[in-house]
Amino acid sequence: MKQQSLVIWFKNGNAAKFEQVENFVNETASNGKAYMSFSYFGVSTQVKRQAVFVADNIAGFALEE
């Protein structure tokens, strides 16, 4: 699976960039809440992590092709 970069823009004006993103999922849970989840490599921490974001807080995102 290809590793990609991901940028998320939040509704509060902040943004976050994630490197080596894998297993990206953007869907709606059974409770009706939309979310995105993925694993990524933390550049500053040098640790691989799993992240989950509730879509209500996200203005937009860009995933590397």
mmCIF file of the N, C-alpha and C atoms, coordinates in Angstrom:
data_MODEL
# 
_entry.id   MODEL 
# 
loop_
_atom_site.group_PDB 
_atom_site.id 
_atom_site.type_symbol 
_atom_site.label_atom_id 
_atom_site.label_alt_id 
_atom_site.label_comp_id 
_atom_site.label_asym_id 
_atom_site.label_entity_id 
_atom_site.label_seq_id 
_atom_site.pdbx_PDB_ins_code 
_atom_site.Cartn_x 
_atom_site.Cartn_y 
_atom_site.Cartn_z 
_atom_site.occupancy 
_atom_site.B_iso_or_equiv 
_atom_site.pdbx_formal_charge 
_atom_site.auth_seq_id 
_atom_site.auth_comp_id 
_atom_site.auth_asym_id 
_atom_site.auth_atom_id 
_atom_site.pdbx_PDB_model_num 
ATOM 1   N N  . MET A 1 1  ? 0.843   -1.185 0.000  1.00 0.00 ? 1  MET A N  1 
ATOM 2   C CA . MET A 1 1  ? 0.000   0.000  0.000  1.00 0.00 ? 1  MET A CA 1 
ATOM 3   C C  . MET A 1 1  ? 0.889   1.250  0.000  1.00 0.00 ? 1  MET A C  1 
ATOM 4   N N  . LYS A 1 2  ? 0.518   2.211  -0.811 1.00 0.00 ? 2  LYS A N  1 
ATOM 5   C CA . LYS A 1 2  ? 1.292   3.447  -0.927 1.00 0.00 ? 2  LYS A CA 1 
ATOM 6   C C  . LYS A 1 2  ? 1.102   4.341  0.297  1.00 0.00 ? 2  LYS A C  1 
ATOM 7   N N  . GLN A 1 3  ? 2.202   4.911  0.764  1.00 0.00 ? 3  GLN A N  1 
ATOM 8   C CA . GLN A 1 3  ? 2.130   5.881  1.856  1.00 0.00 ? 3  GLN A CA 1 
ATOM 9   C C  . GLN A 1 3  ? 1.938   7.266  1.258  1.00 0.00 ? 3  GLN A C  1 
ATOM 10  N N  . GLN A 1 4  ? 1.045   8.040  1.857  1.00 0.00 ? 4  GLN A N  1 
ATOM 11  C CA . GLN A 1 4  ? 0.681   9.348  1.331  1.00 0.00 ? 4  GLN A CA 1 
ATOM 12  C C  . GLN A 1 4  ? 0.794   10.401 2.426  1.00 0.00 ? 4  GLN A C  1 
ATOM 13  N N  . SER A 1 5  ? 0.843   11.662 2.017  1.00 0.00 ? 5  SER A N  1 
ATOM 14  C CA . SER A 1 5  ? 0.732   12.750 2.986  1.00 0.00 ? 5  SER A CA 1 
ATOM 15  C C  . SER A 1 5  ? -0.722  13.207 3.009  1.00 0.00 ? 5  SER A C  1 
ATOM 16  N N  . LEU A 1 6  ? -1.131  13.778 4.154  1.00 0.00 ? 6  LEU A N  1 
ATOM 17  C CA . LEU A 1 6  ? -2.507  14.220 4.354  1.00 0.00 ? 6  LEU A CA 1 
ATOM 18  C C  . LEU A 1 6  ? -2.487  15.554 5.078  1.00 0.00 ? 6  LEU A C  1 
ATOM 19  N N  . VAL A 1 7  ? -3.254  16.526 4.573  1.00 0.00 ? 7  VAL A N  1 
ATOM 20  C CA . VAL A 1 7  ? -3.427  17.804 5.244  1.00 0.00 ? 7  VAL A CA 1 
ATOM 21  C C  . VAL A 1 7  ? -4.903  17.923 5.608  1.00 0.00 ? 7  VAL A C  1 
ATOM 22  N N  . ILE A 1 8  ? -5.176  18.294 6.880  1.00 0.00 ? 8  ILE A N  1 
ATOM 23  C CA . ILE A 1 8  ? -6.542  18.500 7.338  1.00 0.00 ? 8  ILE A CA 1 
ATOM 24  C C  . ILE A 1 8  ? -6.675  19.954 7.773  1.00 0.00 ? 8  ILE A C  1 
ATOM 25  N N  . TRP A 1 9  ? -7.703  20.635 7.265  1.00 0.00 ? 9  TRP A N  1 
ATOM 26  C CA . TRP A 1 9  ? -8.029  22.000 7.699  1.00 0.00 ? 9  TRP A CA 1 
ATOM 27  C C  . TRP A 1 9  ? -9.238  21.907 8.612  1.00 0.00 ? 9  TRP A C  1 
ATOM 28  N N  . PHE A 1 10 ? -9.106  22.486 9.798  1.00 0.00 ? 10 PHE A N  1 
ATOM 29  C CA . PHE A 1 10 ? -10.181 22.447 10.784 1.00 0.00 ? 10 PHE A CA 1 
ATOM 30  C C  . PHE A 1 10 ? -11.031 23.707 10.708 1.00 0.00 ? 10 PHE A C  1 
ATOM 31  N N  . LYS A 1 11 ? -12.255 23.619 11.167 1.00 0.00 ? 11 LYS A N  1 
ATOM 32  C CA . LYS A 1 11 ? -13.183 24.746 11.121 1.00 0.00 ? 11 LYS A CA 1 
ATOM 33  C C  . LYS A 1 11 ? -12.701 25.930 11.952 1.00 0.00 ? 11 LYS A C  1 
ATOM 34  N N  . ASN A 1 12 ? -11.848 25.694 12.946 1.00 0.00 ? 12 ASN A N  1 
ATOM 35  C CA . ASN A 1 12 ? -11.338 26.788 13.781 1.00 0.00 ? 12 ASN A CA 1 
ATOM 36  C C  . ASN A 1 12 ? -10.168 27.526 13.119 1.00 0.00 ? 12 ASN A C  1 
ATOM 37  N N  . GLY A 1 13 ? -9.796  27.133 11.885 1.00 0.00 ? 13 GLY A N  1 
ATOM 38  C CA . GLY A 1 13 ? -8.725  27.804 11.155 1.00 0.00 ? 13 GLY A CA 1 
ATOM 39  C C  . GLY A 1 13 ? -7.377  27.127 11.251 1.00 0.00 ? 13 GLY A C  1 
ATOM 40  N N  . ASN A 1 14 ? -7.216  26.155 12.133 1.00 0.00 ? 14 ASN A N  1 
ATOM 41  C CA . ASN A 1 14 ? -5.950  25.424 12.246 1.00 0.00 ? 14 ASN A CA 1 
ATOM 42  C C  . ASN A 1 14 ? -5.847  24.373 11.154 1.00 0.00 ? 14 ASN A C  1 
ATOM 43  N N  . ALA A 1 15 ? -4.636  23.900 10.937 1.00 0.00 ? 15 ALA A N  1 
ATOM 44  C CA . ALA A 1 15 ? -4.385  22.837 9.973  1.00 0.00 ? 15 ALA A CA 1 
ATOM 45  C C  . ALA A 1 15 ? -3.372  21.871 10.566 1.00 0.00 ? 15 ALA A C  1 
ATOM 46  N N  . ALA A 1 16 ? -3.400  20.637 10.084 1.00 0.00 ? 16 ALA A N  1 
ATOM 47  C CA . ALA A 1 16 ? -2.446  19.624 10.525 1.00 0.00 ? 16 ALA A CA 1 
ATOM 48  C C  . ALA A 1 16 ? -1.993  18.833 9.311  1.00 0.00 ? 16 ALA A C  1 
ATOM 49  N N  . LYS A 1 17 ? -0.699  18.487 9.278  1.00 0.00 ? 17 LYS A N  1 
ATOM 50  C CA . LYS A 1 17 ? -0.154  17.686 8.193  1.00 0.00 ? 17 LYS A CA 1 
ATOM 51  C C  . LYS A 1 17 ? 0.349   16.366 8.762  1.00 0.00 ? 17 LYS A C  1 
ATOM 52  N N  . PHE A 1 18 ? 0.026   15.287 8.081  1.00 0.00 ? 18 PHE A N  1 
ATOM 53  C CA . PHE A 1 18 ? 0.415   13.951 8.501  1.00 0.00 ? 18 PHE A CA 1 
ATOM 54  C C  . PHE A 1 18 ? 1.220   13.300 7.383  1.00 0.00 ? 18 PHE A C  1 
ATOM 55  N N  . GLU A 1 19 ? 2.270   12.593 7.754  1.00 0.00 ? 19 GLU A N  1 
ATOM 56  C CA . GLU A 1 19 ? 3.154   11.930 6.795  1.00 0.00 ? 19 GLU A CA 1 
ATOM 57  C C  . GLU A 1 19 ? 2.993   10.421 6.878  1.00 0.00 ? 19 GLU A C  1 
ATOM 58  N N  . GLN A 1 20 ? 3.308   9.765  5.797  1.00 0.00 ? 20 GLN A N  1 
ATOM 59  C CA . GLN A 1 20 ? 3.277   8.302  5.702  1.00 0.00 ? 20 GLN A CA 1 
ATOM 60  C C  . GLN A 1 20 ? 1.918   7.751  6.138  1.00 0.00 ? 20 GLN A C  1 
ATOM 61  N N  . VAL A 1 21 ? 0.863   8.370  5.612  1.00 0.00 ? 21 VAL A N  1 
ATOM 62  C CA . VAL A 1 21 ? -0.508  7.980  5.938  1.00 0.00 ? 21 VAL A CA 1 
ATOM 63  C C  . VAL A 1 21 ? -0.843  6.677  5.216  1.00 0.00 ? 21 VAL A C  1 
ATOM 64  N N  . GLU A 1 22 ? -1.445  5.764  5.977  1.00 0.00 ? 22 GLU A N  1 
ATOM 65  C CA . GLU A 1 22 ? -1.905  4.486  5.431  1.00 0.00 ? 22 GLU A CA 1 
ATOM 66  C C  . GLU A 1 22 ? -3.284  4.187  6.001  1.00 0.00 ? 22 GLU A C  1 
ATOM 67  N N  . ASN A 1 23 ? -4.000  3.279  5.347  1.00 0.00 ? 23 ASN A N  1 
ATOM 68  C CA . ASN A 1 23 ? -5.303  2.792  5.835  1.00 0.00 ? 23 ASN A CA 1 
ATOM 69  C C  . ASN A 1 23 ? -6.301  3.926  6.059  1.00 0.00 ? 23 ASN A C  1 
ATOM 70  N N  . PHE A 1 24 ? -6.331  4.893  5.140  1.00 0.00 ? 24 PHE A N  1 
ATOM 71  C CA . PHE A 1 24 ? -7.243  6.036  5.261  1.00 0.00 ? 24 PHE A CA 1 
ATOM 72  C C  . PHE A 1 24 ? -8.682  5.586  5.051  1.00 0.00 ? 24 PHE A C  1 
ATOM 73  N N  . VAL A 1 25 ? -9.561  5.963  5.987  1.00 0.00 ? 25 VAL A N  1 
ATOM 74  C CA . VAL A 1 25 ? -10.988 5.639  5.912  1.00 0.00 ? 25 VAL A CA 1 
ATOM 75  C C  . VAL A 1 25 ? -11.764 6.921  6.184  1.00 0.00 ? 25 VAL A C  1 
ATOM 76  N N  . ASN A 1 26 ? -12.735 7.225  5.326  1.00 0.00 ? 26 ASN A N  1 
ATOM 77  C CA . ASN A 1 26 ? -13.605 8.384  5.491  1.00 0.00 ? 26 ASN A CA 1 
ATOM 78  C C  . ASN A 1 26 ? -15.030 7.873  5.333  1.00 0.00 ? 26 ASN A C  1 
ATOM 79  N N  . GLU A 1 27 ? -15.754 7.694  6.458  1.00 0.00 ? 27 GLU A N  1 
ATOM 80  C CA . GLU A 1 27 ? -17.079 7.087  6.374  1.00 0.00 ? 27 GLU A CA 1 
ATOM 81  C C  . GLU A 1 27 ? -17.977 7.535  7.517  1.00 0.00 ? 27 GLU A C  1 
ATOM 82  N N  . THR A 1 28 ? -19.186 7.013  7.521  1.00 0.00 ? 28 THR A N  1 
ATOM 83  C CA . THR A 1 28 ? -20.168 7.331  8.550  1.00 0.00 ? 28 THR A CA 1 
ATOM 84  C C  . THR A 1 28 ? -20.383 6.112  9.428  1.00 0.00 ? 28 THR A C  1 
ATOM 85  N N  . ALA A 1 29 ? -20.317 6.315  10.733 1.00 0.00 ? 29 ALA A N  1 
ATOM 86  C CA . ALA A 1 29 ? -20.514 5.233  11.697 1.00 0.00 ? 29 ALA A CA 1 
ATOM 87  C C  . ALA A 1 29 ? -21.999 4.908  11.835 1.00 0.00 ? 29 ALA A C  1 
ATOM 88  N N  . SER A 1 30 ? -22.304 3.821  12.510 1.00 0.00 ? 30 SER A N  1 
ATOM 89  C CA . SER A 1 30 ? -23.699 3.397  12.687 1.00 0.00 ? 30 SER A CA 1 
ATOM 90  C C  . SER A 1 30 ? -24.518 4.405  13.490 1.00 0.00 ? 30 SER A C  1 
ATOM 91  N N  . ASN A 1 31 ? -23.844 5.270  14.261 1.00 0.00 ? 31 ASN A N  1 
ATOM 92  C CA . ASN A 1 31 ? -24.557 6.301  15.025 1.00 0.00 ? 31 ASN A CA 1 
ATOM 93  C C  . ASN A 1 31 ? -24.839 7.553  14.197 1.00 0.00 ? 31 ASN A C  1 
ATOM 94  N N  . GLY A 1 32 ? -24.457 7.537  12.907 1.00 0.00 ? 32 GLY A N  1 
ATOM 95  C CA . GLY A 1 32 ? -24.714 8.658  12.014 1.00 0.00 ? 32 GLY A CA 1 
ATOM 96  C C  . GLY A 1 32 ? -23.615 9.710  11.983 1.00 0.00 ? 32 GLY A C  1 
ATOM 97  N N  . LYS A 1 33 ? -22.590 9.554  12.806 1.00 0.00 ? 33 LYS A N  1 
ATOM 98  C CA . LYS A 1 33 ? -21.470 10.512 12.840 1.00 0.00 ? 33 LYS A CA 1 
ATOM 99  C C  . LYS A 1 33 ? -20.440 10.152 11.771 1.00 0.00 ? 33 LYS A C  1 
ATOM 100 N N  . ALA A 1 34 ? -20.079 11.136 10.963 1.00 0.00 ? 34 ALA A N  1 
ATOM 101 C CA . ALA A 1 34 ? -19.036 10.936 9.957  1.00 0.00 ? 34 ALA A CA 1 
ATOM 102 C C  . ALA A 1 34 ? -17.674 11.111 10.632 1.00 0.00 ? 34 ALA A C  1 
ATOM 103 N N  . TYR A 1 35 ? -16.712 10.319 10.206 1.00 0.00 ? 35 TYR A N  1 
ATOM 104 C CA . TYR A 1 35 ? -15.368 10.392 10.764 1.00 0.00 ? 35 TYR A CA 1 
ATOM 105 C C  . TYR A 1 35 ? -14.345 9.969  9.718  1.00 0.00 ? 35 TYR A C  1 
ATOM 106 N N  . MET A 1 36 ? -13.087 10.263 10.000 1.00 0.00 ? 36 MET A N  1 
ATOM 107 C CA . MET A 1 36 ? -11.995 9.731  9.195  1.00 0.00 ? 36 MET A CA 1 
ATOM 108 C C  . MET A 1 36 ? -10.976 9.130  10.149 1.00 0.00 ? 36 MET A C  1 
ATOM 109 N N  . SER A 1 37 ? -10.365 8.041  9.722  1.00 0.00 ? 37 SER A N  1 
ATOM 110 C CA . SER A 1 37 ? -9.334  7.407  10.524 1.00 0.00 ? 37 SER A CA 1 
ATOM 111 C C  . SER A 1 37 ? -8.195  6.981  9.612  1.00 0.00 ? 37 SER A C  1 
ATOM 112 N N  . PHE A 1 38 ? -7.008  6.884  10.182 1.00 0.00 ? 38 PHE A N  1 
ATOM 113 C CA . PHE A 1 38 ? -5.824  6.502  9.420  1.00 0.00 ? 38 PHE A CA 1 
ATOM 114 C C  . PHE A 1 38 ? -4.676  6.259  10.381 1.00 0.00 ? 38 PHE A C  1 
ATOM 115 N N  . SER A 1 39 ? -3.647  5.582  9.884  1.00 0.00 ? 39 SER A N  1 
ATOM 116 C CA . SER A 1 39 ? -2.400  5.473  10.634 1.00 0.00 ? 39 SER A CA 1 
ATOM 117 C C  . SER A 1 39 ? -1.388  6.389  9.956  1.00 0.00 ? 39 SER A C  1 
ATOM 118 N N  . TYR A 1 40 ? -0.420  6.884  10.727 1.00 0.00 ? 40 TYR A N  1 
ATOM 119 C CA . TYR A 1 40 ? 0.583   7.805  10.201 1.00 0.00 ? 40 TYR A CA 1 
ATOM 120 C C  . TYR A 1 40 ? 1.857   7.712  11.031 1.00 0.00 ? 40 TYR A C  1 
ATOM 121 N N  . PHE A 1 41 ? 2.918   8.256  10.492 1.00 0.00 ? 41 PHE A N  1 
ATOM 122 C CA . PHE A 1 41 ? 4.197   8.305  11.191 1.00 0.00 ? 41 PHE A CA 1 
ATOM 123 C C  . PHE A 1 41 ? 4.416   9.717  11.700 1.00 0.00 ? 41 PHE A C  1 
ATOM 124 N N  . GLY A 1 42 ? 4.556   9.870  13.015 1.00 0.00 ? 42 GLY A N  1 
ATOM 125 C CA . GLY A 1 42 ? 4.799   11.180 13.618 1.00 0.00 ? 42 GLY A CA 1 
ATOM 126 C C  . GLY A 1 42 ? 6.243   11.593 13.416 1.00 0.00 ? 42 GLY A C  1 
ATOM 127 N N  . VAL A 1 43 ? 6.466   12.607 12.602 1.00 0.00 ? 43 VAL A N  1 
ATOM 128 C CA . VAL A 1 43 ? 7.822   13.047 12.279 1.00 0.00 ? 43 VAL A CA 1 
ATOM 129 C C  . VAL A 1 43 ? 8.557   13.523 13.530 1.00 0.00 ? 43 VAL A C  1 
ATOM 130 N N  . SER A 1 44 ? 7.895   14.318 14.361 1.00 0.00 ? 44 SER A N  1 
ATOM 131 C CA . SER A 1 44 ? 8.575   14.861 15.548 1.00 0.00 ? 44 SER A CA 1 
ATOM 132 C C  . SER A 1 44 ? 8.765   13.814 16.638 1.00 0.00 ? 44 SER A C  1 
ATOM 133 N N  . THR A 1 45 ? 7.847   12.851 16.738 1.00 0.00 ? 45 THR A N  1 
ATOM 134 C CA . THR A 1 45 ? 7.930   11.832 17.791 1.00 0.00 ? 45 THR A CA 1 
ATOM 135 C C  . THR A 1 45 ? 8.612   10.549 17.342 1.00 0.00 ? 45 THR A C  1 
ATOM 136 N N  . GLN A 1 46 ? 8.707   10.364 16.006 1.00 0.00 ? 46 GLN A N  1 
ATOM 137 C CA . GLN A 1 46 ? 9.289   9.150  15.428 1.00 0.00 ? 46 GLN A CA 1 
ATOM 138 C C  . GLN A 1 46 ? 8.512   7.896  15.852 1.00 0.00 ? 46 GLN A C  1 
ATOM 139 N N  . VAL A 1 47 ? 7.183   8.046  15.970 1.00 0.00 ? 47 VAL A N  1 
ATOM 140 C CA . VAL A 1 47 ? 6.312   6.953  16.397 1.00 0.00 ? 47 VAL A CA 1 
ATOM 141 C C  . VAL A 1 47 ? 5.163   6.806  15.400 1.00 0.00 ? 47 VAL A C  1 
ATOM 142 N N  . LYS A 1 48 ? 4.807   5.569  15.085 1.00 0.00 ? 48 LYS A N  1 
ATOM 143 C CA . LYS A 1 48 ? 3.647   5.313  14.243 1.00 0.00 ? 48 LYS A CA 1 
ATOM 144 C C  . LYS A 1 48 ? 2.403   5.339  15.122 1.00 0.00 ? 48 LYS A C  1 
ATOM 145 N N  . ARG A 1 49 ? 1.350   6.031  14.671 1.00 0.00 ? 49 ARG A N  1 
ATOM 146 C CA . ARG A 1 49 ? 0.124   6.194  15.466 1.00 0.00 ? 49 ARG A CA 1 
ATOM 147 C C  . ARG A 1 49 ? -1.110  5.947  14.609 1.00 0.00 ? 49 ARG A C  1 
ATOM 148 N N  . GLN A 1 50 ? -2.224  5.729  15.292 1.00 0.00 ? 50 GLN A N  1 
ATOM 149 C CA . GLN A 1 50 ? -3.542  5.630  14.668 1.00 0.00 ? 50 GLN A CA 1 
ATOM 150 C C  . GLN A 1 50 ? -4.320  6.873  15.072 1.00 0.00 ? 50 GLN A C  1 
ATOM 151 N N  . ALA A 1 51 ? -4.997  7.527  14.133 1.00 0.00 ? 51 ALA A N  1 
ATOM 152 C CA . ALA A 1 51 ? -5.755  8.744  14.422 1.00 0.00 ? 51 ALA A CA 1 
ATOM 153 C C  . ALA A 1 51 ? -7.199  8.582  13.972 1.00 0.00 ? 51 ALA A C  1 
ATOM 154 N N  . VAL A 1 52 ? -8.112  9.220  14.712 1.00 0.00 ? 52 VAL A N  1 
ATOM 155 C CA . VAL A 1 52 ? -9.526  9.270  14.346 1.00 0.00 ? 52 VAL A CA 1 
ATOM 156 C C  . VAL A 1 52 ? -10.000 10.703 14.553 1.00 0.00 ? 52 VAL A C  1 
ATOM 157 N N  . PHE A 1 53 ? -10.666 11.272 13.552 1.00 0.00 ? 53 PHE A N  1 
ATOM 158 C CA . PHE A 1 53 ? -11.195 12.628 13.627 1.00 0.00 ? 53 PHE A CA 1 
ATOM 159 C C  . PHE A 1 53 ? -12.685 12.606 13.309 1.00 0.00 ? 53 PHE A C  1 
ATOM 160 N N  . VAL A 1 54 ? -13.475 13.359 14.072 1.00 0.00 ? 54 VAL A N  1 
ATOM 161 C CA . VAL A 1 54 ? -14.899 13.522 13.801 1.00 0.00 ? 54 VAL A CA 1 
ATOM 162 C C  . VAL A 1 54 ? -15.042 14.569 12.701 1.00 0.00 ? 54 VAL A C  1 
ATOM 163 N N  . ALA A 1 55 ? -15.783 14.254 11.674 1.00 0.00 ? 55 ALA A N  1 
ATOM 164 C CA . ALA A 1 55 ? -15.898 15.134 10.509 1.00 0.00 ? 55 ALA A CA 1 
ATOM 165 C C  . ALA A 1 55 ? -16.542 16.476 10.835 1.00 0.00 ? 55 ALA A C  1 
ATOM 166 N N  . ASP A 1 56 ? -17.328 16.565 11.908 1.00 0.00 ? 56 ASP A N  1 
ATOM 167 C CA . ASP A 1 56 ? -17.960 17.827 12.293 1.00 0.00 ? 56 ASP A CA 1 
ATOM 168 C C  . ASP A 1 56 ? -16.939 18.938 12.516 1.00 0.00 ? 56 ASP A C  1 
ATOM 169 N N  . ASN A 1 57 ? -15.715 18.578 12.877 1.00 0.00 ? 57 ASN A N  1 
ATOM 170 C CA . ASN A 1 57 ? -14.673 19.546 13.184 1.00 0.00 ? 57 ASN A CA 1 
ATOM 171 C C  . ASN A 1 57 ? -13.790 19.903 11.985 1.00 0.00 ? 57 ASN A C  1 
ATOM 172 N N  . ILE A 1 58 ? -14.019 19.265 10.853 1.00 0.00 ? 58 ILE A N  1 
ATOM 173 C CA . ILE A 1 58 ? -13.137 19.395 9.699  1.00 0.00 ? 58 ILE A CA 1 
ATOM 174 C C  . ILE A 1 58 ? -13.782 20.242 8.604  1.00 0.00 ? 58 ILE A C  1 
ATOM 175 N N  . ALA A 1 59 ? -13.031 21.225 8.125  1.00 0.00 ? 59 ALA A N  1 
ATOM 176 C CA . ALA A 1 59 ? -13.490 22.068 7.014  1.00 0.00 ? 59 ALA A CA 1 
ATOM 177 C C  . ALA A 1 59 ? -13.155 21.423 5.672  1.00 0.00 ? 59 ALA A C  1 
ATOM 178 N N  . GLY A 1 60 ? -12.016 20.716 5.619  1.00 0.00 ? 60 GLY A N  1 
ATOM 179 C CA . GLY A 1 60 ? -11.600 20.059 4.386  1.00 0.00 ? 60 GLY A CA 1 
ATOM 180 C C  . GLY A 1 60 ? -10.315 19.290 4.589  1.00 0.00 ? 60 GLY A C  1 
ATOM 181 N N  . PHE A 1 61 ? -9.953  18.499 3.580  1.00 0.00 ? 61 PHE A N  1 
ATOM 182 C CA . PHE A 1 61 ? -8.699  17.755 3.663  1.00 0.00 ? 61 PHE A CA 1 
ATOM 183 C C  . PHE A 1 61 ? -8.177  17.476 2.258  1.00 0.00 ? 61 PHE A C  1 
ATOM 184 N N  . ALA A 1 62 ? -6.873  17.219 2.184  1.00 0.00 ? 62 ALA A N  1 
ATOM 185 C CA . ALA A 1 62 ? -6.236  16.876 0.916  1.00 0.00 ? 62 ALA A CA 1 
ATOM 186 C C  . ALA A 1 62 ? -5.348  15.664 1.163  1.00 0.00 ? 62 ALA A C  1 
ATOM 187 N N  . LEU A 1 63 ? -5.592  14.605 0.420  1.00 0.00 ? 63 LEU A N  1 
ATOM 188 C CA . LEU A 1 63 ? -4.824  13.383 0.521  1.00 0.00 ? 63 LEU A CA 1 
ATOM 189 C C  . LEU A 1 63 ? -4.001  13.229 -0.757 1.00 0.00 ? 63 LEU A C  1 
ATOM 190 N N  . GLU A 1 64 ? -2.706  13.028 -0.589 1.00 0.00 ? 64 GLU A N  1 
ATOM 191 C CA . GLU A 1 64 ? -1.805  12.882 -1.744 1.00 0.00 ? 64 GLU A CA 1 
ATOM 192 C C  . GLU A 1 64 ? -2.276  11.733 -2.635 1.00 0.00 ? 64 GLU A C  1 
ATOM 193 N N  . GLU A 1 65 ? -2.213  11.941 -3.932 1.00 0.00 ? 65 GLU A N  1 
ATOM 194 C CA . GLU A 1 65 ? -2.630  10.892 -4.879 1.00 0.00 ? 65 GLU A CA 1 
ATOM 195 C C  . GLU A 1 65 ? -1.562  9.849  -5.040 1.00 0.00 ? 65 GLU A C  1 
# 
